[in-house]
Amino acid sequence: MLGEWKNGENSHIKMDIGKAIYKILHDNIAVESLVSTRIAPNVMKQTSAFPFIVYDVATDSPEGQKDSVALLDNVSIMVSAY
């Protein structure tokens, strides 16, 4: 169910966030009872049955570090249900 993310410096982080979003939504009994596995990143196939959920990582801003990997990322996500 997980799709391709934009290639970029932090694409692996976005993929990890996408997996977490999918798991949180799918593991919620109320959500799962409504949409089953119709949860997708970015876009859903036009022929998909309703209802479904689409999510996207809107922004990903790692905290600046000069001598190591960023310890904190500020991330905004958008979840839309149809």
Buried (B, 14 or more C-beta within 10 A) or exposed (E): EEEEBEEEEBEEBBBEBBEEBBEEBBEEEEBEEBBEEBBBBEEBEEEBEEEBBBBBBEEBEBEEEEEEEEEEBEBEBEEEBE
